Amino acid sequence: MEDATLKPVPLAVFLRGVNVGGVKVVMADLRAMAEGMGFAEVKTLLQSGNLVAADPKGRATGELEGVLEAATKERFGRPIDFMIRTPAELAAAIAANPFPDMARDDPSHLVVYFLKGKAPDPAATAALNAAITGPERTAVAGRELYVTYPDGIGTSKLSNSLIEKLLGKHRATGRNWNTVLKMQALLAGE
């Protein structure tokens, strides 16, 4: 009987703050870096730092974040935060969406912020909600923060930097609902 070789599982990789604010990362270069590091099934989505890649070494996502952060700092000359989710974690984040009406009716104004590290504590979440001065609504589920931006993201005072400041030590990167679903489809090989 032959030993079955396990195929590496593709992971959803979200980079923070690329191709905005002067941090330029060409997605072809990001793919080439990942492939050069031995990752398989490497694909990118859009120009905002979305990567799907399978790690043949099967490392934990926290370890992979560090490995990729070191590699991008060396290759691109800047530190870039990575937030990685397994297919099960991304599916759970989609299932936990507390704003299904917004996801259906206005998906480009529903943003999922993928947080680095552990889930934020309730006091930090309360501070974030207390700071909202506009029509935005938020909810936290695990390591994801969901924010509705009914009047648009660009005019909102609830920015990524404010979110990070109020949540304490959490780095965050946001993707609109459409992008989150496209990443799930890429993970599934669609």
ChimeraX attribute file (.defattr): number of C-alpha atoms within 10 A of each C-alpha:
attribute: neighborCount
match mode: 1-to-1
recipient: residues
	/A:1	3
	/A:2	4
	/A:3	5
	/A:4	6
	/A:5	6
	/A:6	8
	/A:7	11
	/A:8	15
	/A:9	18
	/A:10	24
	/A:11	25
	/A:12	25
	/A:13	22
	/A:14	25
	/A:15	22
	/A:16	22
	/A:17	20
	/A:18	20
	/A:19	14
	/A:20	11
	/A:21	7
	/A:22	8
	/A:23	15
	/A:24	15
	/A:25	20
	/A:26	15
	/A:27	20
	/A:28	12
	/A:29	12
	/A:30	20
	/A:31	20
	/A:32	14
	/A:33	17
	/A:34	23
	/A:35	17
	/A:36	10
	/A:37	13
	/A:38	14
	/A:39	19
	/A:40	19
	/A:41	18
	/A:42	19
	/A:43	22
	/A:44	19
	/A:45	14
	/A:46	10
	/A:47	15
	/A:48	20
	/A:49	22
	/A:50	24
	/A:51	25
	/A:52	26
	/A:53	23
	/A:54	22
	/A:55	22
	/A:56	14
	/A:57	10
	/A:58	12
	/A:59	11
	/A:60	11
	/A:61	18
	/A:62	14
	/A:63	11
	/A:64	18
	/A:65	21
	/A:66	14
	/A:67	14
	/A:68	19
	/A:69	19
	/A:70	16
	/A:71	18
	/A:72	20
	/A:73	13
	/A:74	11
	/A:75	14
	/A:76	15
	/A:77	11
	/A:78	14
	/A:79	15
	/A:80	19
	/A:81	22
	/A:82	28
	/A:83	24
	/A:84	24
	/A:85	20
	/A:86	18
	/A:87	17
	/A:88	11
	/A:89	15
	/A:90	21
	/A:91	14
	/A:92	13
	/A:93	21
	/A:94	18
	/A:95	10
	/A:96	16
	/A:97	21
	/A:98	16
	/A:99	16
	/A:100	14
	/A:101	11
	/A:102	19
	/A:103	19
	/A:104	12
	/A:105	10
	/A:106	16
	/A:107	20
	/A:108	19
	/A:109	21
	/A:110	30
	/A:111	25
	/A:112	25
	/A:113	22
	/A:114	26
	/A:115	23
	/A:116	20
	/A:117	13
	/A:118	11
	/A:119	16
	/A:120	21
	/A:121	12
	/A:122	11
	/A:123	11
	/A:124	15
	/A:125	19
	/A:126	12
	/A:127	13
	/A:128	19
	/A:129	17
	/A:130	10
	/A:131	13
	/A:132	14
	/A:133	10
	/A:134	13
	/A:135	11
	/A:136	19
	/A:137	15
	/A:138	18
	/A:139	18
	/A:140	19
	/A:141	14
	/A:142	16
	/A:143	18
	/A:144	25
	/A:145	23
	/A:146	24
	/A:147	24
	/A:148	23
	/A:149	23
	/A:150	16
	/A:151	12
	/A:152	13
	/A:153	18
	/A:154	9
	/A:155	10
	/A:156	15
	/A:157	15
	/A:158	20
	/A:159	13
	/A:160	15
	/A:161	13
	/A:162	13
	/A:163	23
	/A:164	16
	/A:165	14
	/A:166	19
	/A:167	22
	/A:168	13
	/A:169	13
	/A:170	17
	/A:171	20
	/A:172	26
	/A:173	25
	/A:174	24
	/A:175	21
	/A:176	20
	/A:177	22
	/A:178	16
	/A:179	18
	/A:180	21
	/A:181	16
	/A:182	15
	/A:183	26
	/A:184	20
	/A:185	11
	/A:186	20
	/A:187	22
	/A:188	11
	/A:189	11
	/A:190	8
